Amino acid sequence: MLLQIPNAVQDTINQIATTTPQVVQPAADISENYFTLLLKGGWILLPLFLLLALSIYVMIERIVVLKGLGKSDSVWFARIKDLVYEYKFESAEKFCQAGTNSYSKVIAAGLSQVNNDIEAVQNAMQSEASQQVTIMERHMNWLGITASVAPMLGFLGTIFGVITIFFNIAQTNEFEIATIADGLYQKMICSGVGLFVGILAYSGYYLLNGQIDRIVANMDKYSNDLVNMLRGGGKK
């Protein structure tokens, strides 16, 4: 005698047998490229990107300039020593004027006053050194401004993002991820970009200042060497 299957169980079996299996569809690829993601930061990113471009330009331009102004070797100053010891001050001055680095300009300024007293030589070199420092520090203030302003612009974008969140909640009367997503995007992207630009400018500013300090220290060394040679009466 066959076992009788209850009607409820039979109905369930039939339903399973006739139901088309549901294949789990892969989630739609909703990942966005970085550019599209950044656009969610809003208009505040425009000045941040401008500051970023300006900072990169200033850093590259200053690196090239400082490399030229701080370039030196032992040969050129050895040649100056020989000319000074031989009392060929005019030739030494012309030799320095032909140079392109800051050291040559400073030494040439000192040699131009060699017929006066030592104090005049020192004052001439100090004045020229100040001009060279001004040339080396040109445009550096933009890095300082960017390092200070960029994080504040990022914070301003964060405030706008919070405003967007509350505005969307007020409009929809719903507190869901979909409602606050735009504001969250704006908050985090603006903060991140602002900090990135600020850190980049801050690092570049102090690294370049360190290079300027090394050039200034070398200028002082060469200036003192020239003064010592002149005080020695041009004797080795």
C-alpha positions in Angstrom: 0.0 0.0 0.0 1.5 3.3 -1.0 1.9 5.9 1.6 -0.4 8.8 1.1 1.4 12.1 1.0 -0.5 14.9 2.8 -2.1 17.5 0.5 -0.1 20.4 2.0 3.2 18.6 1.4 2.2 17.7 -2.1 1.3 21.3 -2.9 4.7 22.5 -1.6 6.5 19.9 -3.7 4.6 20.9 -6.8 5.2 24.6 -6.2 9.0 24.0 -5.8 9.0 21.8 -9.0 7.1 24.4 -11.1 8.9 27.5 -9.8 11.6 28.7 -12.1 14.9 28.9 -10.2 16.0 32.4 -9.5 19.5 33.0 -10.6 21.2 35.6 -8.5 22.2 38.4 -10.9 25.6 40.0 -10.2 25.3 43.4 -8.7 25.5 46.2 -11.2 28.9 47.7 -11.4 28.2 51.0 -9.8 31.8 51.8 -9.1 32.8 55.2 -10.6 36.0 56.5 -11.8 37.9 58.9 -9.6 37.1 61.9 -11.7 33.4 61.3 -11.5 33.8 60.7 -7.7 35.7 63.9 -7.3 32.9 65.9 -9.0 30.6 65.1 -6.1 32.7 67.4 -4.0 31.0 70.4 -5.6 32.3 73.7 -6.8 34.6 74.1 -3.8 37.0 71.8 -5.6 37.7 74.3 -8.3 39.7 76.7 -6.2 41.4 73.7 -4.5 42.5 72.3 -7.9 43.7 75.8 -8.9 45.8 76.0 -5.7 47.1 72.5 -6.4 48.2 73.4 -9.9 49.8 76.6 -8.6 51.7 74.8 -5.9 53.1 72.2 -8.3 54.2 74.9 -10.7 55.9 76.9 -8.0 57.7 73.9 -6.6 59.0 72.7 -10.0 60.0 76.3 -11.0 61.8 76.9 -7.7 63.6 73.6 -7.8 65.0 74.4 -11.2 66.0 78.0 -10.1 67.6 76.9 -6.9 69.5 74.2 -8.6 71.1 76.8 -10.8 71.7 79.4 -8.1 73.1 76.9 -5.7 75.4 75.1 -8.2 79.0 75.3 -7.4 82.3 73.3 -7.4 85.7 73.7 -5.8 87.3 74.7 -9.1 85.8 78.2 -9.5 86.6 79.3 -6.0 90.1 77.9 -6.2 90.5 80.0 -9.4 89.3 83.1 -7.4 91.8 82.3 -4.7 94.7 82.2 -7.1 93.6 85.5 -8.7 93.2 87.2 -5.3 96.6 86.0 -4.1 98.1 87.3 -7.3 96.4 90.7 -6.7 94.4 90.3 -9.9 91.2 91.6 -8.4 89.7 92.9 -11.6 90.2 89.5 -13.3 88.7 87.8 -10.3 85.7 90.1 -10.5 85.1 89.4 -14.2 85.5 85.7 -13.6 82.8 85.9 -10.9 80.5 88.0 -13.1 80.6 85.3 -15.7 79.1 82.8 -13.3 75.4 82.2 -12.9 75.2 81.0 -9.3 74.5 83.1 -6.3 78.0 82.6 -4.9 79.6 84.2 -7.9 77.3 87.3 -7.7 78.1 87.8 -4.0 81.9 87.4 -4.4 81.8 89.7 -7.4 80.1 92.4 -5.3 82.8 92.1 -2.7 85.6 92.3 -5.2 84.1 95.4 -6.7 84.8 97.2 -3.4 88.3 95.7 -2.9 90.0 99.1 -3.2 88.0 100.3 -0.2 88.2 99.0 3.3 87.1 95.5 4.5 83.9 96.9 5.9 82.9 98.2 2.4 83.6 94.7 1.0 81.5 93.0 3.6 78.6 95.5 3.2 78.6 95.0 -0.6 78.5 91.2 -0.2 75.8 91.4 2.4 73.7 93.6 0.2 74.1 91.3 -2.8 73.3 88.3 -0.6 70.0 89.9 0.4 69.1 90.4 -3.2 70.0 86.8 -4.0 67.8 85.6 -1.1 64.9 87.7 -2.5 65.4 86.0 -5.9 65.4 82.5 -4.3 62.3 83.2 -2.2 60.3 84.6 -5.2 56.8 83.0 -5.4 57.4 81.0 -2.2 54.6 83.0 -0.5 52.1 81.2 -2.7 53.1 77.9 -1.1 52.6 79.4 2.3 49.2 80.7 1.4 48.1 77.4 -0.1 49.3 75.5 2.9 47.0 77.7 5.1 44.0 78.2 2.8 43.6 74.8 1.2 42.6 73.0 4.5 40.2 75.8 5.3 38.6 75.5 1.9 38.2 71.8 2.5 36.5 72.6 5.8 34.2 75.0 4.1 33.2 72.2 1.7 32.5 70.0 4.7 30.1 72.7 6.0 28.4 72.8 2.7 28.1 69.0 2.8 26.4 69.1 6.2 24.0 71.7 4.9 23.2 69.5 1.9 22.5 66.6 4.2 20.0 68.5 6.4 18.4 70.1 3.3 17.8 66.6 1.7 16.4 65.3 5.0 14.1 68.3 5.2 12.9 67.8 1.6 12.2 64.1 1.8 11.5 63.8 5.5 13.6 60.6 5.4 16.8 59.7 7.2 18.3 57.1 4.9 21.7 56.6 3.3 20.3 57.5 -0.1 19.1 60.8 1.3 22.4 61.8 2.9 24.8 60.3 0.5 25.4 63.4 -1.6 26.2 65.5 1.5 28.5 62.8 2.8 30.3 62.6 -0.5 30.8 66.4 -0.5 32.0 66.4 3.1 34.6 63.7 2.8 35.9 64.6 -0.7 36.3 68.3 0.1 38.1 67.5 3.4 40.4 65.0 1.8 41.3 67.2 -1.2 41.9 70.2 1.0 44.2 68.3 3.4 46.1 66.8 0.4 46.7 70.1 -1.2 47.7 71.7 2.1 50.1 69.0 3.0 51.7 69.1 -0.4 52.2 72.9 -0.3 53.4 72.7 3.3 56.0 70.1 2.6 57.2 71.8 -0.5 57.5 75.2 1.3 59.7 73.8 4.0 61.8 71.6 1.8 62.5 74.5 -0.5 63.3 76.8 2.5 65.8 74.2 3.7 67.5 74.3 0.3 67.6 78.1 0.4 69.1 77.9 3.9 71.9 75.7 2.6 72.7 78.1 -0.2 72.8 81.0 2.2 75.1 79.1 4.5 77.5 78.5 1.6 77.3 82.2 0.6 78.4 83.1 4.1 81.2 80.6 3.9 82.6 81.9 0.6 82.1 85.5 1.8 84.1 84.9 5.0 86.8 83.1 3.0 87.2 86.1 0.7 87.4 88.5 3.7 90.0 86.4 5.3 92.1 86.4 2.1 91.8 90.1 1.8 92.8 90.6 5.4 95.8 88.5 4.8 97.0 91.0 2.2 96.7 88.6 -0.7 99.2 86.2 0.8 98.8 82.4 0.8 
